[in-house]
């Protein structure tokens, strides 16, 4: 199986797939990303890059909750957070990510 047909090496999978597409200016379907969208994205990401951070642990937890909620049931994610020494899911996180 070649890299082009191997789903594990798919250019649309993994954490870097979006960044690679944005950098190339080409969406996954092969269409160009409009310059206005790329410009706004770059502007907002530039602002974020200059934001003072409060701590790595807080950011890790935030990312775990935001991404984990897409893939892991609520009770399981909550237990995993607690087991890893993070704060459990907050009511507002449950409402936002699980009670849609």
Secondary structure, 3 states (H helix, E strand, C coil): CCCCCCHHHCCCCCCCHHHHHHHHCECCCCCECCHHHHHHHHHHHHHHHCCCCCCHHHHHHHHHHHHHHHHCCHHHHHHHHHHCCCCCCCHHHHHHHCCC
